[in-house]
Amino acid sequence: MKPVKILIVVGLLLSPLFCYLEWGSNQSSFLFEVEYNLLFNNKDFAGTFTHPAILVPLLGQLLLLIAVFYKNHSYKIIVVGIVLIALLVLLVLVAGLLSKNIKIVLSTLPFISLATIYFLFAKRF
C-alpha cells in the first residue's frame, strides 16, 4: 500500500474513537473511553460483545487493522471495514442531529471526511 493510503486507513481506524457522546445531565464520553471500559472493565465480557452495536464496529476496526499490516489485502476488506464502522458513526451523527448537539455532530466529521476522501481517491492511490 502506498503511504498516503496507509495514512488514510489509519485515520479511518482512529477517527471514530474520538466521536463524542453526551447523555443525561453532565454525562459524556468519547468512544475510546467506552471501548476501553467494555474491553477491560467489564465483568460480562461475552454478553457485551454479542450486541450488534458493539460487535459490528469492532469487526470493522479489526478489518482496517488487518489492512494496515498486511501488504496483500483486498480493496473489499477496507470497504467492509469502513462500512461496519460507519454504522456506529452514523448512529452517533443521527443522535447528535436529533438532540441538536453540535459537539456530537462535529465529532463525527473526521471519520466521514476521511471515508469520503478514501472512496473518491482510492483508485488513484
Secondary structure as GFF3:
##gff-version 3
##sequence-region A 1 125
A	DSSP	alpha_helix	3	14	.	.	.	ID=ss1
A	DSSP	three_ten_helix	15	18	.	.	.	ID=ss2
A	DSSP	beta_strand	20	23	.	.	.	ID=ss3
A	DSSP	beta_strand	27	30	.	.	.	ID=ss4
A	DSSP	alpha_helix	31	40	.	.	.	ID=ss5
A	DSSP	alpha_helix	45	49	.	.	.	ID=ss6
A	DSSP	alpha_helix	52	69	.	.	.	ID=ss7
A	DSSP	alpha_helix	75	99	.	.	.	ID=ss8
A	DSSP	alpha_helix	102	121	.	.	.	ID=ss9
A	DSSP	three_ten_helix	122	124	.	.	.	ID=ss10
###
